[in-house]
Amino acid sequence: MIIDSRTMDSAEEESLLGQESEEENSELSDDELQEAFAKGLLKPGMNVLVDEPKKFVNNVEGMKHCLAELRKDLPWVERLDMTNLPAEDVFSNAEGNIPSVKNGVVDADDDFQREMLFYRQAQATVLDALPLLSKHGITTKRPDDYFAEMSKSDQQMQKIRKKLISKQLILEKSEKAKKLREQRKFGKKVQVEVIQKRQKEKKAMMTAVKKYQKGMTDKLDFLEGDQKKGKDSSSAAPQGANKAAAAAKKGSNSKRKYKDHRFGFGGKKSGKKWNTKESHNDVSSFRAKVANAKGSKGGKKGAKGGKQNKRPGKSVRKQIKSRS
Amino acid sequence: MSAFKRKRGRQTQADRKAKKAKLIADGGEAPVEADQEKNNEVTIPAPVSSGRWTNKERVLIFSSRGINFRTRHLMQDLRTLMPHAKADTKMDRKDKLFIVNEVCEIKNCNKCLFFEAKKKQDLYMWIANSPHGPSAKFLVQNIHTLAELKMTGNCLKGSRPLLSFDPKFDTEPHFALLKELFTQTFSTPRYHPKSQPFVDHVFTFAIADNRIWFRNYQIMEEDAALVEVGPRFVLNLIKIFQGSFGGPTLFENQDFLSPNMHRRQIRLAAAARVREKQMVKEMQKMKKNEAKEDVTKDVTADVFQTPTDETHVHIQMDAPEPKVAKKNKHKAFKRQRMARR
């Protein structure tokens, strides 16, 4: 037999109250239980307390009756009510992603979608209702000079406007700051590039000048290099600019000439020997015969050769020096 | 725009109050001048009382004690939006609910919106058709009032609303009953003396997640560009009664979870989690203190044994000889050089 108990809400409570329920059962009193058993209501074995599932009232007949009583048959103009599905969502249809609303169930947790749904429902209503309203002579637009009290005071609207403006300002500021940062980074990049280019050019020029000074090349092409480049790059107009560049070069040349004339030739006087790449790689003064000759044929020749080629090391020279 | 401008064709508050008793009879007399004035404008809106106000619908909006500021503002907003609404003082909680019917009768109202706050947290709303009709109780959630700065729209005070219902309202009988109640309560009667002749906002009732969502939008353009104006709230149906604030229950919402039960569930869930953690810790402790058996045989002993030939292991006993460092490698050359000289 299932004994109905409405006090049980959860398993915990049941276990806690388990003992109590037994007491309650015993409160049901042994006599009553015996009577029930005698009547055949109680069967032998374990009798367990079980919840009767709660029945929810849904009195459809009663509700319909109530509705019929409540209904006032007013013309539509009085009520102004409409039932609409949400209007077509143009944007999402255009983008091609059909929202999950299509299957009729809207996710109440997705705020944006939900609000858009309500918005579109209102839109559909307005679109449907406008012709009906105009038929009854009710307008939705009020004339510009119709001043009447509004639900929200002017002060409130000012506050709202201020807030919107401030929001926009903040947005603009952040946009500007971002752009500036980007520009600065970009500007820095450009600056670095220009400096590097200049350094490269300077280096090339200096090496060309040194080459000329050392006498490796006797062409003054490096001076004209810019002019040529200038001519090639700039086609028509800046002939004058090229001429100006040439004049500037000649100007420095004349100055140089004057200084040379007064103070002699500039540059290193005794810069004959240089430890450059070229001098290092220059092995023209290496006589393989002499170098590899161990115990040469003629003593004199050998001695001379030895003396000439086999220069003793530093320590030996020192000893010799100290000896003699 | 100053806050108060003399309304064109509208009576001031004082005049209206004085003539309140006669308005029902008069209907068209008072704003006759309004007629003439408005006729001079380009667009002629229908004057408020060129017709008679026949649909005598009055709503009483009031609350019990113990409401918080949000509820109070919501009530005020509703009174602003509905010109056919009347206010009343707070009702004592000691009185039984059916006293509300008497209050309604005194105020000559046939609908009632009663807000009840419990535990200073939960807000319940009763909507009732006063003398005999049905009533419904809701739990109100997610209240946002007119004063919120995100609601940027504005509408005329007392203008008539369009009502927009979800088609789901026609599917179930309880929803149909609620729809009728809402329609009669929220729609402003035509030619109501406090109403404005324009229709410039729309109330939306939608059903989602088994709750009723209320929104209020202002109609900006004729092509249905809308801006949100008004208060917004969510109604969770509890019960529908046959009588006003009492009577047999017609419908009970199965999915309704009372806020107390909801809070209790959360607490129980938290408690269950804590208890589970404790149990896991205890189990770990027990495992640690268990008697452990000694492992004599190493199962992994022969893992690295590979089948190759055994190499003879040579162990160095003596130390290796020291290396002779050749200092002068060029001595040979030196001798040659000395010899040659």
HADDOCK unambig.tbl for C-alpha pairs under 7 A between the chains (distance, minus, plus):
assign (segid A and resid 56 and name CA) (segid B and resid 252 and name CA) 5.63 0.50 0.50
assign (segid A and resid 56 and name CA) (segid B and resid 254 and name CA) 6.45 0.50 0.50
assign (segid A and resid 57 and name CA) (segid B and resid 249 and name CA) 6.93 0.50 0.50
assign (segid A and resid 57 and name CA) (segid B and resid 250 and name CA) 6.35 0.50 0.50
assign (segid A and resid 57 and name CA) (segid B and resid 251 and name CA) 5.07 0.50 0.50
assign (segid A and resid 57 and name CA) (segid B and resid 252 and name CA) 5.30 0.50 0.50
assign (segid A and resid 58 and name CA) (segid B and resid 250 and name CA) 5.98 0.50 0.50
assign (segid A and resid 58 and name CA) (segid B and resid 251 and name CA) 4.56 0.50 0.50
assign (segid A and resid 58 and name CA) (segid B and resid 252 and name CA) 6.48 0.50 0.50
assign (segid A and resid 59 and name CA) (segid B and resid 250 and name CA) 5.00 0.50 0.50
assign (segid A and resid 59 and name CA) (segid B and resid 251 and name CA) 6.07 0.50 0.50
assign (segid A and resid 60 and name CA) (segid B and resid 173 and name CA) 6.50 0.50 0.50
assign (segid A and resid 62 and name CA) (segid B and resid 250 and name CA) 6.45 0.50 0.50
assign (segid A and resid 63 and name CA) (segid B and resid 173 and name CA) 6.70 0.50 0.50
assign (segid A and resid 63 and name CA) (segid B and resid 174 and name CA) 6.74 0.50 0.50
assign (segid A and resid 63 and name CA) (segid B and resid 177 and name CA) 7.00 0.50 0.50
assign (segid A and resid 63 and name CA) (segid B and resid 250 and name CA) 6.28 0.50 0.50
assign (segid A and resid 64 and name CA) (segid B and resid 173 and name CA) 6.78 0.50 0.50
assign (segid A and resid 66 and name CA) (segid B and resid 134 and name CA) 6.80 0.50 0.50
assign (segid A and resid 67 and name CA) (segid B and resid 177 and name CA) 5.60 0.50 0.50
assign (segid A and resid 70 and name CA) (segid B and resid 133 and name CA) 6.55 0.50 0.50
assign (segid A and resid 71 and name CA) (segid B and resid 180 and name CA) 7.00 0.50 0.50
assign (segid A and resid 78 and name CA) (segid B and resid 189 and name CA) 5.81 0.50 0.50
assign (segid A and resid 78 and name CA) (segid B and resid 190 and name CA) 5.58 0.50 0.50
assign (segid A and resid 79 and name CA) (segid B and resid 183 and name CA) 6.64 0.50 0.50
assign (segid A and resid 79 and name CA) (segid B and resid 187 and name CA) 5.73 0.50 0.50
assign (segid A and resid 80 and name CA) (segid B and resid 162 and name CA) 5.29 0.50 0.50
assign (segid A and resid 80 and name CA) (segid B and resid 163 and name CA) 6.10 0.50 0.50
assign (segid A and resid 81 and name CA) (segid B and resid 162 and name CA) 5.96 0.50 0.50
assign (segid A and resid 81 and name CA) (segid B and resid 163 and name CA) 4.40 0.50 0.50
assign (segid A and resid 81 and name CA) (segid B and resid 164 and name CA) 5.97 0.50 0.50
assign (segid A and resid 81 and name CA) (segid B and resid 183 and name CA) 6.89 0.50 0.50
assign (segid A and resid 82 and name CA) (segid B and resid 163 and name CA) 6.00 0.50 0.50
assign (segid A and resid 82 and name CA) (segid B and resid 164 and name CA) 5.03 0.50 0.50
assign (segid A and resid 82 and name CA) (segid B and resid 165 and name CA) 6.15 0.50 0.50
assign (segid A and resid 83 and name CA) (segid B and resid 164 and name CA) 5.63 0.50 0.50
assign (segid A and resid 83 and name CA) (segid B and resid 165 and name CA) 4.57 0.50 0.50
assign (segid A and resid 83 and name CA) (segid B and resid 166 and name CA) 5.82 0.50 0.50
assign (segid A and resid 83 and name CA) (segid B and resid 167 and name CA) 5.73 0.50 0.50
assign (segid A and resid 84 and name CA) (segid B and resid 164 and name CA) 6.79 0.50 0.50
assign (segid A and resid 84 and name CA) (segid B and resid 165 and name CA) 6.34 0.50 0.50
assign (segid A and resid 84 and name CA) (segid B and resid 166 and name CA) 5.98 0.50 0.50
assign (segid A and resid 84 and name CA) (segid B and resid 167 and name CA) 6.09 0.50 0.50
assign (segid A and resid 85 and name CA) (segid B and resid 166 and name CA) 6.43 0.50 0.50
assign (segid A and resid 85 and name CA) (segid B and resid 167 and name CA) 6.31 0.50 0.50
assign (segid A and resid 106 and name CA) (segid B and resid 208 and name CA) 6.40 0.50 0.50
assign (segid A and resid 108 and name CA) (segid B and resid 208 and name CA) 6.04 0.50 0.50
assign (segid A and resid 108 and name CA) (segid B and resid 209 and name CA) 5.85 0.50 0.50
assign (segid A and resid 118 and name CA) (segid B and resid 206 and name CA) 6.81 0.50 0.50
assign (segid A and resid 122 and name CA) (segid B and resid 164 and name CA) 6.25 0.50 0.50
assign (segid A and resid 122 and name CA) (segid B and resid 202 and name CA) 6.86 0.50 0.50
assign (segid A and resid 122 and name CA) (segid B and resid 204 and name CA) 6.19 0.50 0.50
assign (segid A and resid 123 and name CA) (segid B and resid 224 and name CA) 5.39 0.50 0.50
assign (segid A and resid 125 and name CA) (segid B and resid 164 and name CA) 6.05 0.50 0.50
assign (segid A and resid 126 and name CA) (segid B and resid 224 and name CA) 5.97 0.50 0.50
assign (segid A and resid 127 and name CA) (segid B and resid 224 and name CA) 6.25 0.50 0.50
assign (segid A and resid 137 and name CA) (segid B and resid 46 and name CA) 6.87 0.50 0.50
assign (segid A and resid 138 and name CA) (segid B and resid 45 and name CA) 6.91 0.50 0.50
assign (segid A and resid 138 and name CA) (segid B and resid 46 and name CA) 6.57 0.50 0.50
assign (segid A and resid 138 and name CA) (segid B and resid 198 and name CA) 6.46 0.50 0.50
assign (segid A and resid 139 and name CA) (segid B and resid 45 and name CA) 6.60 0.50 0.50
assign (segid A and resid 139 and name CA) (segid B and resid 198 and name CA) 5.62 0.50 0.50
assign (segid A and resid 139 and name CA) (segid B and resid 199 and name CA) 6.49 0.50 0.50
assign (segid A and resid 140 and name CA) (segid B and resid 198 and name CA) 5.35 0.50 0.50
assign (segid A and resid 140 and name CA) (segid B and resid 199 and name CA) 4.82 0.50 0.50
assign (segid A and resid 140 and name CA) (segid B and resid 200 and name CA) 5.18 0.50 0.50
assign (segid A and resid 142 and name CA) (segid B and resid 198 and name CA) 6.85 0.50 0.50
assign (segid A and resid 143 and name CA) (segid B and resid 43 and name CA) 6.85 0.50 0.50
assign (segid A and resid 147 and name CA) (segid B and resid 5 and name CA) 6.87 0.50 0.50
assign (segid A and resid 147 and name CA) (segid B and resid 7 and name CA) 6.25 0.50 0.50
assign (segid A and resid 148 and name CA) (segid B and resid 7 and name CA) 5.67 0.50 0.50
assign (segid A and resid 148 and name CA) (segid B and resid 156 and name CA) 6.99 0.50 0.50
assign (segid A and resid 149 and name CA) (segid B and resid 156 and name CA) 6.24 0.50 0.50
assign (segid A and resid 149 and name CA) (segid B and resid 157 and name CA) 5.68 0.50 0.50
assign (segid A and resid 150 and name CA) (segid B and resid 154 and name CA) 6.92 0.50 0.50
assign (segid A and resid 150 and name CA) (segid B and resid 155 and name CA) 5.71 0.50 0.50
assign (segid A and resid 150 and name CA) (segid B and resid 156 and name CA) 4.24 0.50 0.50
assign (segid A and resid 150 and name CA) (segid B and resid 157 and name CA) 4.52 0.50 0.50
assign (segid A and resid 151 and name CA) (segid B and resid 80 and name CA) 6.36 0.50 0.50
assign (segid A and resid 151 and name CA) (segid B and resid 81 and name CA) 6.89 0.50 0.50
assign (segid A and resid 151 and name CA) (segid B and resid 154 and name CA) 6.52 0.50 0.50
assign (segid A and resid 151 and name CA) (segid B and resid 155 and name CA) 5.79 0.50 0.50
assign (segid A and resid 151 and name CA) (segid B and resid 156 and name CA) 5.72 0.50 0.50
assign (segid A and resid 151 and name CA) (segid B and resid 157 and name CA) 4.52 0.50 0.50
assign (segid A and resid 152 and name CA) (segid B and resid 154 and name CA) 6.18 0.50 0.50
assign (segid A and resid 153 and name CA) (segid B and resid 3 and name CA) 6.92 0.50 0.50
assign (segid A and resid 154 and name CA) (segid B and resid 3 and name CA) 6.23 0.50 0.50
assign (segid A and resid 160 and name CA) (segid B and resid 149 and name CA) 5.34 0.50 0.50
assign (segid A and resid 160 and name CA) (segid B and resid 152 and name CA) 6.45 0.50 0.50
